[in-house]
Amino acid sequence: MRLFFSSFLFTSLLIGFASDSLPAGTEPDRTRPNIVLIMVDDMGYSDIGCYGGEIKTPNLDRLAGGGLRFTQFYNTAKCHTTRAELLTGNYAYSIGDNNMEHGATFGEVLRTVGYRTLIAGKWHQKPLPTTRGFDRYFGLADGCSNFFNPGLKARPGEGPPGRKGKTRVRRWAIEDKVIMGYTSPDKDFYHTDAFTSYAMERLDEYKDEDKPFILYLPYTAPHYPLHAWPEDIAKYRGKYKIGWDEIRKQRFARMNKMGIIGPNHKLTPRASRAWDELTEKQKDEEDLKMAVYAAMIDRVDQNLGRLFAKLRELSKWNNTLIMFLTDNGACPEQPNTTPDIPPGPVESYRTVSVAWANASNTPYRKFKSTDYEGGIRTPFIAHWPGVIKPGLTGQVGHIIDVSATFRDITGAKYPGEVVGNRTKPPAGKSLLPVFKGKQREPHAEIYWHFSRANAVRQGDLKVVRAGKAWELYDLKADPTEMNNLARERPEKTAELAQMWEAWRDNCKIKPE
C-alpha cells in the first residue's frame, strides 16, 4: 500500500531522535555494532536540509543533529566506480571497476566475523550481490530504470513505462534470480518505497538472530528519470519559480550560517543562462522539473523515517552505526526521451536541467562525471549513539575509507583471495578516529579517475583535468576552484600530474 507519514509516527520519531542516551546497564558491545549504509544516487552536495538545502529532510536533519557531518568527503563522480570503491575499499580500476575481481566487498569481509549481510537497492556491478558476500538482495542490478515500472509492459490502466532507449532492457534481481525487464504487479510499486520495505522485512525476519547485521541501502533516487508520487510533487510545486539564481544564493547563505562552508568559499558562476531570461512557460516547466526532483529526495527521507522507526522498534538503534552519502554530484545529462510528457508519471522519462544540477551542487563547480568538487564532494553523515558526538568535521575522507572503518571496528581481516583471484591490498584508512573526535593521519594523496576525468589531491593542493590540460587549485584558499594556479606553479602541477600517471599505471598491474 502507499506509504504516508501519520502525525503520530512523526511525533514519535521526534521524541525518539531527541533521546539517544543508553539506559543504565545496557551498554552494547561496540565491537559488533549493526551497520546501516545509505547511499543516494546523483544528489547534489547542498540538496538536503542539514547541508543547506530547502528540500524537507527532517529525518536526515535529525540524524545529522545527533551525529557527525563531514564537509570534505569524497566519492568518485560516477555511479559504478563509486560502488566498486565503496564496497571494496580500493580504487576501482585497480580491482576491476565492473567485476571487483581483485577486491573483497565489505559483505565478504564482515561475513567472516559473523555478520548478516543485506542489500536492497542499486548494485550496478556485473556479479550479483549474492555471489559477492551478501545473504539477501532485492533491487536494480543495473544503472537506472523507471521508478514505477522497471520493465517493458504496461500494467492495466497505465501507459507504457518511459524508457531511456527502446532496445535497453534493465536488469533486476530478487535474491539470486535475474529478471530482465521487471514489472511488479503492485500498482503502488515505487523504487524507494519497495527497497525500504524489503529492508524492513529482512530486519524483522532476522530480529531474533544472535548476530549483528549490515544493511546496505543504495537508493536510486534522485537519479533520472524524474518520477515521484503526486502528493510529494505537490509539496514543492511553485516553490522553485524564484529560479536557480535565487536558490543558489539562499543555499549559499544557509551553508555559511551552518558552517558547512567558510569565508574562503565563493559562489561559482552559474552554468546556464539567467532565470530572468526564461519565458513564463519555461519557468513553469523548470519549476516542475525541480519539484519532482525535490519530491524524490523527500520520499527518501520519509522512507528513512520508516527505517529508523523500525530500528527503534527492534531495540537496535543504540548499537547501530548509520552512514549517509551520495554516489556523485548532481547530474547534467539530458536523455529526455518523452518531450511531450511532463516529468513525474510512469509514462515519462525526463531529467533536470543543467541549471538545476548546478544549483544542487552549490557552491561548487561542475557535475557528475567530472573530478571538480561539484562532481566528487558528497555530504557524509555518521551517527552512532554513545560513540559519535554531534558536530562538524573538516577532516578529509573518501569512500575507500568506509570498508577500512568496518574492519577497524570489528577486527575483520581483508582476505588475500576472492572468487579465485588474489586481492589488491586495500587503500582506505579507518574513519574510527574521526568518529571518536580525534585527528586522523590523513591520506598522503587521494586519486580520481573516470574516463577523461582525472584528479589527485595532496594536502590542500589538487590537480584536475577534464581531458585537457591539468589545472592546479589550493582547496584551502580556494575551495570552489575559481583560481587556476597551474601557470603560477608549473613545477607542482607537473609533479602531481606525474604522480597521477604513475598511480594509473600501477592500477593496471594485476596481483601476482
VOGU-3710 file (C-alpha; in Angstrom, 3 decimals, decimal comma):
1> mrlffssflf> 0,000/0,000/0,000  1,015/3,632/-0,479  3,289/4,965/2,282  2,165/8,012/4,220  3,571/9,638/7,352  0,973/9,883/10,085  1,219/12,731/12,560  1,522/10,134/15,319  4,560/8,483/13,744  6,160/11,844/13,001
11> tslligfasd> 5,714/12,911/16,632  7,078/9,584/17,860  10,167/9,992/15,706  10,757/13,491/17,030  10,660/12,169/20,579  12,824/9,160/19,709  15,518/11,157/17,932  15,716/13,596/20,794  16,790/10,846/23,179  19,788/8,776/22,119
21> slpagtepdr> 21,045/8,065/25,623  21,514/4,436/26,654  19,580/3,006/29,609  21,706/2,076/32,623  23,222/-1,394/32,418  22,526/-1,890/28,707  25,845/-0,803/27,196  26,167/-2,728/23,912  29,247/-4,422/22,511  30,803/-1,613/20,475
31> trpnivlimv> 32,957/-4,053/18,511  29,852/-5,602/16,918  27,517/-2,756/16,011  24,794/-3,135/13,464  25,608/-1,058/10,385  23,265/0,756/8,015  24,952/2,315/4,985  22,626/4,555/2,970  23,603/5,968/-0,392  21,510/8,106/-2,720
41> ddmgysdigc> 22,124/8,483/-6,432  23,072/11,670/-8,346  22,122/14,012/-5,497  23,920/17,339/-5,158  26,006/18,473/-2,203  23,536/21,067/-0,932  20,147/19,421/-1,581  19,284/18,099/1,886  18,339/20,407/4,731  21,319/19,703/7,002
51> yggeiktpnl> 23,670/20,734/4,182  21,832/23,937/3,325  19,027/22,770/1,044  15,387/23,804/1,081  14,164/20,224/0,446  12,397/18,851/3,514  14,545/16,111/5,052  13,611/16,080/8,758  14,847/12,538/9,396  18,252/13,153/7,872
61> drlaggglrf> 18,431/16,508/9,632  17,810/14,850/12,996  20,344/12,139/12,169  22,898/14,856/11,391  21,943/16,747/14,542  22,861/13,712/16,633  25,841/12,740/14,510  28,894/13,975/12,657  28,760/15,851/9,351  31,835/15,827/7,130
71> tqfyntakch> 32,440/18,886/4,970  35,268/17,342/2,907  34,187/13,834/1,998  34,591/12,384/-1,489  33,111/9,881/-3,922  34,314/9,059/-7,461  31,921/11,259/-9,524  30,352/8,258/-11,240  27,848/5,556/-10,283  29,562/2,224/-10,879
81> ttraelltgn> 33,080/3,285/-9,855  31,761/4,717/-6,595  30,086/1,400/-5,867  33,248/-0,578/-6,588  35,314/1,656/-4,298  32,737/1,865/-1,528  32,276/-1,898/-1,477  35,947/-2,904/-1,630  37,901/-0,075/-0,005  40,131/0,209/-3,042
91> yaysigdnnm> 40,375/2,239/-6,223  38,007/0,896/-8,868  40,472/0,448/-11,704  42,942/-1,421/-9,517  40,468/-4,178/-8,645  38,138/-4,279/-11,649  35,622/-1,472/-11,868  32,728/-3,644/-13,115  33,550/-7,044/-11,607  35,623/-6,233/-8,485
101> ehgatfgevl> 37,538/-9,434/-9,229  40,588/-8,293/-7,245  38,765/-6,686/-4,323  36,730/-8,057/-1,418  33,350/-6,482/-0,716  32,514/-5,464/2,834  29,861/-8,178/2,674  32,580/-10,770/2,133  34,724/-9,178/4,847  32,036/-8,894/7,525
111> rtvgyrtlia> 30,688/-12,385/6,934  33,982/-13,685/8,355  33,147/-12,139/11,736  29,561/-13,320/11,872  27,560/-10,530/10,251  24,240/-10,989/8,480  24,708/-9,157/5,178  21,733/-7,491/3,468  21,285/-5,187/0,486  18,285/-3,506/-1,104
121> gkwhqkplpt> 18,677/-1,080/-3,995  21,037/-0,282/-6,854  24,010/-2,623/-7,278  25,469/-1,598/-10,688  28,117/-4,321/-10,866  28,173/-7,408/-13,103  28,242/-10,183/-10,475  25,140/-10,304/-8,288  25,448/-9,361/-4,593  24,523/-12,925/-3,600
131> trgfdryfgl> 27,743/-14,112/-5,267  29,856/-11,434/-3,551  29,198/-11,690/0,155  25,553/-10,712/0,606  22,974/-13,109/2,024  19,884/-11,377/0,668  19,201/-8,948/-2,182  16,352/-7,126/-3,875  16,806/-4,360/-6,377  18,163/-2,872/-9,567
141> adgcsnffnp> 21,336/-4,675/-10,628  21,682/-2,141/-13,456  22,393/1,602/-13,683  18,959/3,247/-13,834  15,352/2,434/-14,656  11,762/3,613/-14,473  10,882/4,070/-10,782  7,278/2,934/-11,115  7,779/0,153/-13,658  11,343/-1,023/-14,458
151> glkarpgegp> 10,007/-3,429/-17,069  8,639/-3,245/-20,593  4,942/-3,981/-20,271  2,331/-1,518/-19,111  0,145/-2,505/-16,176  -3,646/-2,281/-16,604  -4,779/1,338/-16,564  -1,300/2,742/-17,241  0,542/3,830/-20,347  3,823/2,225/-21,419
161> pgrkgktrvr> 6,636/2,953/-18,981  9,007/5,710/-20,068  12,400/4,336/-21,023  15,838/5,663/-21,847  16,112/3,622/-25,023  13,803/1,317/-26,949  16,257/-1,586/-27,039  17,644/-1,334/-23,491  16,202/-3,836/-21,001  17,151/-3,183/-17,389
171> rwaiedkvim> 18,420/-5,978/-15,125  16,568/-6,555/-11,878  17,296/-9,228/-9,265  15,377/-10,824/-6,432  17,859/-12,754/-4,287  19,898/-14,739/-6,859  17,295/-14,627/-9,630  17,831/-12,181/-12,501  14,758/-10,673/-14,146  15,289/-8,759/-17,361
181> gytspdkdfy> 12,530/-6,174/-17,501  10,842/-6,475/-14,100  7,252/-5,277/-13,812  5,799/-5,526/-10,321  2,098/-6,451/-10,263  1,655/-3,925/-7,445  0,224/-0,716/-8,916  1,774/1,177/-5,996  5,285/-0,087/-6,692  7,948/2,634/-6,496
191> htdaftsyam> 11,695/2,029/-6,150  12,293/3,978/-2,954  9,311/2,534/-1,120  9,976/-1,019/-2,311  13,659/-1,024/-1,315  12,828/0,217/2,168  10,000/-2,275/2,647  12,267/-5,153/1,640  14,962/-3,975/4,062  12,471/-3,722/6,914
201> erldeykded> 11,094/-7,189/6,157  14,603/-8,636/6,397  15,229/-6,838/9,701  12,037/-8,376/11,031  12,987/-11,792/9,658  16,356/-11,807/11,422  15,412/-9,844/14,547  15,994/-12,759/16,906  19,369/-13,761/15,493  22,315/-13,547/17,825
211> kpfilylpyt> 24,438/-11,816/15,228  24,833/-8,220/14,053  23,770/-7,122/10,588  24,989/-4,790/7,891  22,267/-3,292/5,727  23,482/-1,608/2,549  20,701/0,595/1,173  21,752/2,228/-2,127  18,650/4,099/-3,305  18,215/5,002/-6,972
221> aphyplhawp> 16,715/8,420/-6,155  17,066/11,135/-7,316  18,758/9,739/-10,455  16,728/10,293/-13,601  14,064/9,547/-14,773  12,156/12,126/-12,743  9,401/10,065/-11,148  7,541/10,847/-7,941  4,167/10,439/-6,258  1,769/13,314/-6,996
231> ediakyrgky> 1,310/14,186/-3,322  5,075/14,591/-2,911  5,372/16,739/-6,029  2,565/18,969/-4,778  4,656/19,938/-1,722  7,174/21,683/-3,968  5,180/22,823/-6,989  5,641/26,566/-7,371  8,416/26,834/-4,798  11,110/26,912/-7,485
241> kigwdeirkq> 9,653/29,740/-9,514  12,062/32,047/-7,708  14,624/30,460/-10,030  18,002/28,784/-9,808  19,893/32,018/-9,257  17,937/32,783/-6,091  18,027/29,163/-4,898  21,824/29,182/-5,189  22,069/32,448/-3,219  19,773/31,160/-0,483
251> rfarmnkmgi> 21,614/27,873/-0,159  24,977/29,617/-0,089  23,804/31,847/2,766  22,427/28,916/4,790  25,570/26,855/4,252  27,697/29,707/5,551  25,469/30,095/8,578  25,622/26,354/9,313  29,403/26,217/8,971  29,205/23,758/6,075
261> igpnhkltpr> 31,281/26,240/4,081  33,570/29,034/5,244  34,802/32,502/4,357  37,049/31,270/1,540  34,151/29,717/-0,339  32,926/31,785/-3,258  29,727/31,133/-5,155  30,805/29,908/-8,587  29,303/31,433/-11,742  26,052/29,905/-12,916
271> asrawdelte> 26,380/27,156/-15,511  23,464/28,306/-17,641  21,542/31,375/-18,685  19,928/33,585/-16,080  16,488/32,657/-14,779  15,076/36,020/-15,836  15,823/35,192/-19,463  13,194/32,442/-19,468  9,602/32,887/-20,597  6,804/32,277/-18,073
281> kqkdeedlkm> 6,039/28,950/-19,746  9,687/27,901/-19,480  9,791/28,940/-15,830  6,759/26,795/-15,090  8,330/23,814/-16,849  11,589/24,241/-14,928  9,711/24,607/-11,663  8,031/21,255/-12,294  11,345/19,529/-13,023  12,853/20,669/-9,756
291> avyaamidrv> 9,648/19,972/-7,835  9,751/16,337/-8,970  13,457/16,081/-8,156  12,833/17,509/-4,675  9,905/15,124/-4,202  12,194/12,177/-4,921  14,583/13,229/-2,160  11,666/13,978/0,165  10,397/10,422/-0,387  13,827/9,005/0,510
301> dqnlgrlfak> 13,681/10,909/3,772  10,162/9,672/4,513  11,347/6,111/3,988  14,344/6,657/6,228  11,861/7,716/8,894  10,177/4,330/8,477  13,501/2,514/8,656  14,709/4,408/11,714  11,417/3,712/13,469  11,877/0,003/12,734
311> lrelskwnnt> 15,381/0,044/14,240  13,955/1,554/17,402  11,057/-0,874/17,478  13,541/-3,766/17,325  15,737/-2,148/20,032  18,626/-1,893/17,558  19,035/1,883/17,470  21,542/2,348/20,276  24,074/-0,017/18,762  23,704/0,842/15,091
321> limfltdnga> 26,216/2,853/13,094  24,361/4,721/10,361  26,110/6,462/7,479  24,632/8,506/4,654  26,227/9,801/1,428  25,675/10,264/-2,311  27,476/8,452/-5,127  28,376/11,565/-7,157  27,371/15,148/-7,718  24,168/16,250/-9,397
331> cpeqpnttpd> 23,736/15,162/-12,994  23,704/17,410/-16,091  22,856/14,608/-18,535  19,794/15,140/-20,731  18,294/11,861/-22,009  14,783/13,292/-22,243  13,043/10,644/-24,335  9,443/11,780/-23,682  9,491/15,504/-24,524  5,693/15,656/-24,758
341> ippgpvesyr> 5,100/14,043/-21,345  5,968/16,217/-18,334  8,153/14,693/-15,592  6,501/12,756/-12,796  4,326/9,851/-14,024  5,277/6,338/-15,117  4,912/7,219/-18,803  7,557/9,960/-18,651  11,348/9,806/-18,922  12,762/13,232/-18,142
351> tvsvawanas> 15,748/14,808/-16,369  16,529/18,012/-14,517  18,276/20,801/-16,385  21,962/21,704/-16,208  20,948/24,854/-14,345  19,207/22,942/-11,548  22,086/20,469/-11,324  24,347/23,484/-10,860  22,093/24,689/-8,034  22,136/21,235/-6,411
361> ntpyrkfkst> 25,944/21,370/-6,277  26,046/24,833/-4,650  28,619/26,323/-4,252  30,899/24,036/-6,258  31,830/23,831/-9,941  30,763/21,229/-12,467  28,860/17,974/-12,070  28,733/14,205/-12,106  31,392/12,588/-14,342  33,911/15,368/-13,656
371> dyeggirtpf> 36,526/15,458/-10,910  35,896/19,064/-9,974  34,454/19,457/-6,485  30,896/19,579/-7,820  31,348/16,071/-9,177  33,140/14,404/-6,267  32,253/16,118/-2,993  29,439/14,450/-1,046  27,535/15,129/2,148  28,538/12,439/4,629
381> iahwpgvikp> 26,698/11,859/7,899  27,831/9,345/10,526  25,624/8,578/13,534  26,439/6,090/16,314  24,942/6,701/19,789  27,483/6,578/22,584  30,461/6,805/20,200  29,988/9,743/17,834  29,404/13,167/19,326  27,365/15,696/17,346
391> gltgqvghii> 29,309/18,187/15,281  31,081/19,062/12,053  34,488/17,956/10,841  36,674/19,321/8,085  38,910/16,239/8,056  39,194/14,797/4,564  37,625/11,412/3,914  36,918/9,218/0,906  34,608/6,290/0,223  37,581/3,880/0,175
401> dvsatfrdit> 37,726/4,576/3,927  34,336/3,004/4,673  35,397/-0,645/4,396  38,551/0,126/6,416  36,336/1,582/9,143  34,243/-1,584/9,303  37,379/-3,685/9,642  38,787/-1,408/12,331  35,605/-1,613/14,393  35,045/-5,368/14,080
411> gakypgevvg> 38,576/-6,741/13,776  37,741/-8,370/10,442  40,630/-9,036/8,062  40,785/-8,279/4,362  41,113/-11,615/2,559  44,032/-12,340/0,283  41,809/-14,032/-2,265  38,227/-13,710/-3,581  36,396/-15,601/-6,335  39,647/-17,418/-7,128
421> nrtkppagks> 41,706/-14,247/-7,585  44,349/-12,542/-5,474  43,164/-9,244/-3,982  44,911/-5,896/-4,126  45,823/-4,526/-0,648  43,083/-2,050/0,324  43,876/1,648/0,081  41,387/3,038/2,606  42,102/4,380/6,099  39,729/3,927/9,027
431> llpvfkgkqr> 37,407/6,790/9,948  37,021/5,499/13,511  39,489/8,038/14,977  37,445/10,838/13,414  34,241/9,299/14,779  35,832/9,400/18,231  36,771/13,058/17,923  40,460/12,515/17,217  42,691/13,874/14,484  43,340/11,169/11,924
441> ephaeiywhf> 46,556/10,796/9,958  45,290/11,879/6,520  45,875/10,195/3,188  49,120/11,339/1,603  47,216/11,554/-1,673  43,739/10,705/-2,932  43,207/9,817/-6,588  40,282/10,006/-9,014  39,764/8,641/-12,486  36,775/8,143/-14,730
451> sranavrqgd> 37,191/8,250/-18,485  38,672/11,704/-19,294  38,130/12,986/-15,746  41,304/12,772/-13,622  42,492/14,296/-10,343  44,791/13,880/-7,371  44,651/15,726/-4,053  47,727/16,104/-1,862  47,079/18,055/1,311  45,216/21,171/0,197
461> lkvvragkaw> 46,553/21,046/-3,355  44,641/19,365/-6,152  45,324/18,907/-9,838  42,346/18,138/-12,053  41,614/17,859/-15,734  38,712/17,024/-17,997  40,624/15,515/-20,885  42,584/18,725/-21,361  45,459/20,450/-19,609  45,987/19,892/-15,901
471> elydlkadpt> 44,722/22,634/-13,590  46,000/23,299/-10,063  43,933/24,551/-7,114  44,615/25,336/-3,475  41,459/23,997/-1,812  42,148/25,746/1,475  42,357/29,204/-0,058  40,059/28,442/-2,979  37,711/25,532/-2,176  35,393/26,275/-5,114
481> emnnlarerp> 38,242/26,107/-7,668  37,981/29,607/-9,049  41,713/30,373/-9,367  43,787/28,006/-11,501  47,404/28,124/-10,272  48,914/25,934/-12,995  50,767/28,802/-14,677  51,979/30,234/-11,384  53,180/26,863/-10,084  54,065/24,737/-13,124
491> ektaelaqmw> 56,550/22,542/-11,232  53,996/21,486/-8,620  51,379/20,959/-11,296  53,759/18,702/-13,225  54,768/16,831/-10,055  51,180/15,987/-9,115  50,276/15,156/-12,701  53,185/12,714/-12,873  52,045/11,157/-9,591  48,622/10,584/-11,112
501> eawrdnckik> 50,133/8,963/-14,211  52,277/6,650/-12,051  49,248/5,741/-9,933  47,179/4,989/-13,032  49,922/2,738/-14,397  50,057/0,902/-11,086  46,300/0,363/-11,182  46,774/-1,700/-14,345  49,061/-4,158/-12,581  47,239/-7,341/-11,586
511> pe> 48,192/-9,114/-8,354  50,652/-11,960/-8,861
//
